[in-house]
């Protein structure tokens, strides 16, 4: 069951043992979703053929929320707006944070100078985008160097909790940036993929290759520590797209597609959490048996962080377990500051699966139980650290 389930959850890393209560992993199950209708009020968004994006966004958002409320009663729906009202981007994030949401779904419509541009796309963010120095942009057209007191320029080359120049006027904002975790990016990628697959299944065109799942350094996505995506339901600038997304039939089907992707994501989270609980129970039973023997207990004591770095020359087997702390789409130095107190003590692996193919881990252990014990120590620095299977032949040198 284990491997087949994980493969089915493409781009989501869920093989976690010893789930820590209160961590983002343990709280991944969706209990609150915030639905954001982009633009509003004085901000009309894209405007073509007598139609305003803000109106399309609101109709889809309300239809989507209604479907979730009716079919998923255990999930609370919170809206950033339910009327034609202007809500600033930071305020939209505030709504999600105050609601203690696990997911933020932002609905938008596209526009382009070329009327042939058409189709849907859904954007997500990973913490690596912040490090790359890509321009930070707002949701809509143009870029923001400063927006409502937030100096986005200073974020572009910063990562983790490193805030050196006091550019932020609000401590809350600094905390949000520091909290962004790699796993949020993987979860967001998965949610975006499920939504785009649902669009394609209903016959919608994709604006781009594959499923038109894209990465974007949008303020709405990076400024809150939760799973978040921006889904573009079509191009108002394209006559065919415009006729569809402004029709009652189109609005209902679009809402159905987004709901389908969201429901699939939620069900996968539940399955993964169930699997993790089963593995936890198995480990607990195994540990109880080992603890009965003093010699066995001594043999499974977790090594300290300074002695857990892999040493391939002395390894009897190439395969084992490690504690993953980060996943990226490009390799970085093991001495990178993002590894904090584990700088120089991690090992990189090129898994070859998904966009975040480079996994950075602490330690190397012959069995999952030993790795799980060590993970408890690693989580003091990386709260979302979890146990994964590794193969030393995949090491990045």
N, C-alpha and C positions, 0 to 999 in steps of 0.2 A: 504493500500500500504506500510506503513512504516515498520511494523514488518516482512512482507513477504520478502521485499527487503533486510532487514538487515540479515535475516536468510540465504538468498541465498548467501550473501557475507561472507561466513564462514571465521572466523579468522580475519576479518577486522572490526574495530570499527569506524563506520561512522555516528552514530546518533548525529550529532553536530549542535547546534544552535548558532546563533551569530558568524558566521565564520569571523575571523579577517583577513583583507586583509594583505597580506605579510607573513602570517604564513605558515608553511609547509602543514597544512590542506587545506588552501585556494589555495595553489599552487600545490596541489596533481595531478591535471590533467597533463598527460604526453605530453609535447611539444618537449622535446629533450631526446633521448635515446642514450646512448653510448654502442656500441657493442665491446666487448673486446675479441679478439682471443688470448687465453692464449699461453704463451711461445713465441718462435720466435728467429731467428738468431742463435746465439751460444747456446741458450737454447732450446734443441729439445723436452724437456718434456719426456713422456714415449715413448719408442721405442721397437717395437716387429714386427717380421716377415718382416723386411725391411721397415716398415712404422714408421714415426715420428708423435707424437701427434701434434706438432706445425703446420704441414701441414693440418691435419684433422680439427683442430680448425679454421684455416684461411678460409678453403673452406666453412665450415658451417657458419661462421660469415659473410662472403661476401654474401652467398645465403640468409641468414636471413635478412641482411640489404637491399638487393634488394627487397625482398617481402614487407618489411615495407615501403620502398620508393614508391613502385608502388601502394600499397593498402591503405596506411595511409599518404596521402600527407601533412596532418597538423602536422605530427610528423617529426622532423628533426633527421636524423641519423648521428652520429659521430662515427668514428672507432678509436680504439687505434692504430691499424696498418692495412695496406692493402697489405703489402708485407712481405717477410721473414726477418723481422727486430727485433732485441732485444729491448724491452721496459721494463724498471724496474717497479716494482710494484708501488712505489710512483709516478712515472711519469704517470702511467695509471690512478691513482686517480686524478692527476693534470689535465689530459685531461678532465675528467668528470666534475671537478669543474669549469674549465675555460669555458666549454661549457654550464654551468648552467643547467646540465641535471637533470631530475627527477628520471631516472632509469639507472642503470648500469647492463648490461647483459654480464656475462663472460662465454665464451664457452671453455670447456676442455674435454679431453678424459681420461679415467682411465687406470690403470695398476695394476696388482697384481701378486704375486708369484704363486698363485694358478690359473691355467688357466681355472678353472671352474667358477670363479667369472665372472658375466656378468650383464648387465642391466644398466639402467639409474638412476641417483640420482641428486637432486638439493638442494643446501645448502644455508641457509640464516643465518643472525646474529641478535641477540637481545642484547640490552645494558646489560642485566643481565649476559650474558656470560662473559663480561669483569670483572664483580664483583666476579664471582665464583672462579677466580684464575686458570682457565683452561689454558693450554699452548697456547701461541699465535704462530701460525704457518703461513708460507707463502703459496701461492698457488703452490702446487707441493709437493715434498717430503722433509722431514726434518723439523726442526724448526728454527726460527730466534730469537736469543736473541738481536742481533743488525743487522740492515739492512740499509745501506745507511744513517747513522746518526740518525736513529730512534731507541731509546732504548725501545724495546717492553717489556722487563722484568718489567719495572716500571709501565706499564699499567695494569698489571694483577690484582692488588689489588686496583685499582683506579676507581672511577666512577665520573660522573657529571663533574664539573669544577675544582675538587680538583687536583691541580698539586703542589706538595709540594717540590720536589727536583730539579726542573729545568732540568730534564733529557733531555728534548727536545731542540734541537738546533734551531728549527724553530717555531716561534710563531704561524704560520699557522697551524702546526700540533697539537699543544695544543688546538687551537680553534676548530679544527675538532673533536677531541676526546670529548671535552666538549659539542659539539652540538648534539651528537648522541641522538636521541629521541626514546622513547619506540614505538611510532607510526611507525617509520621507520621499526622497527622489525616486527610489525604486517602486514604492507603493503608488506614487503619482503616475509614474510611467505605466504601471499595470492598469490603473484606472483609465488613463487616456487611451490605451490600446483597446480595452474592452468597449469603450464608447465608440471608437472609430470602427471596430468590427461590427458593432450593432448598426451603425450608419450604412456600412457596405452591405450587410445582410438585407437591409430594407431597400436596396437599390440605389443609394446615394453615391455620387461620384466623390472621389478623394482628391483634395487639392495637394497633390504631391505623390511621391512614390509610396509603395507598400500601403500602409493604412493611414498615411498622413499624420503620424504621431510625431510631434516636433518638440524640440527643446527651446525654451525662451527665458530670458532674464527679465521677467516682468515683475514690477514691484509687488503686485497683488499676490504673486506666487512665492517670492522669497521672503517677504516680511512677516510671515506667520509660521509658527512651528506646527504645521499640520499638512495632511495630504491635500493637494490642491491642483486643479486643472482649469484651463480656459478653453472652452469648446466653441468654435466658430461654425455656426449652423449653415452657412452658405454665403454667397456674394450678392448683396443688394445691387451691385453694379452690373450683374449678369441678368438679362431679361428672364431667362428660364428659372434661374435660382430665385430671383425676386418674386416671380409669380407663385412659386411653390412655398417659400418661407413666409409669405404674407397671407397665405390662404389658411382657412380654418383647418382643412385637411392636413396641410403641410405642418402647421404648428402642432397639431395633435400627434402626427407621426414622428416629428423631431423629438417631442417630449417623450414619446414611447421609446425611441432609440436610446436617448440618454438614460432613461430609467433602466432599460435592459442592461446597458453597460454597467451602471451603478449597482444594480442587483447582483450581477455576476461577480463583481468585485467584492461585495459584501459577503456573498456566499462562500467565495474562496477564502476570505479572511476567517470565517467561522470554521471551515474545514481545517485550515492550517492551525488555528488555535486548539481545535480538538486533537489534532495530531500531536501538537506540542505537549498537551496535557497527558496524553497517553505515553509519550516518551518520558515525561517527567515521572510518571508513576512507575514505569519500568526501571528507571534509574534509581528511584527511591528504594524499590524492592531490592535491587542489586546491591546498593550501598548498605542496606541493613544487613544483608548476608555477609558482606565484606567486613563490616564493622564488628561482627561477632568474633573475628579473629584478629588479635592485636597485630600479628605479623602482616596480615592482609591490609589492615588499615594503614600501617606504616608505609606499605608499598604503593598506596594510591594517594599519598599526600601530595598536594599540588606544588610544583616547584615555584620558586620566587620568579618574579618577572625577569630578573637579570640572568636567569639560567634557562629560560624557555626558548631561546632562539634556536631554530633548526640547525642541525649539524649533519649535513647529508653524508659526510664521509664515514660517520659511525652508525648510520641508520641501517638496521637489518631489513627494513621494508620501506619502499618509496611512498606507500599510502598510509595515511593516519588522520588525525583530527587536529584542528587549530581553532583559535578564537578570533573571529573576524571583527575588525574594527572600522573598516572603510572599504568602499567599492567605487572605482572610478573608470572612466572610459579611456584614459591614457595613463601610462606608467609614470610614477614619480619616485624621487629618491627616498630611501628608507629613513634618511635623516631629515626629511621634510618636517617643518614646524607643526604641521597638522597632527602629527603623531604624539605631540605633547611629551609627557614623561616616557613614552615608549619610542622616542626617536632612536633609530639605530637598533632597536630590539624587535622590529617587525620584519616580516618576510612577505614579498609580493608573489602572487600566483596569477598566471594568465589562464583564466578558465575557458575562454573562447565562446562563452554563452552570453547573449544579450549585449546591450550597449555598454553596460558597466562591467567589462570583462576582466578588469584588474582588481583582484581581491587582496587586501592587505591584512595580515593576520599576526597574532602573537602566539608563540609556542608551537610545539609539535608533540602530539601525544598518540600512543598506540591504540587507545580506546576512547570512546565518547565520554565515559564516566570521568576519567582523569581530566579531560579537557573541560568538562562542565565545572569541576571543582576550581580549576584555574580561572574560568570565566568570571567567577564571583569577584575575584580580585581586579580583573581587567575592567569590570563594569564600574569600579570606583572612579575611573578616568573616562571611559566610554560607556555611558549608560545603556547603549543599544548593542553592545557587543554580544555576539552569539557564536555558537559552535557550528563548524562546518567540516565536511570531509575535504581533505587536500591530498594532492599527489606532488611529491617533491620534483618530479620530472617537469612540472608546470611552473617551477620557480622562475621569477623574473630576476635576471642578474644584471 
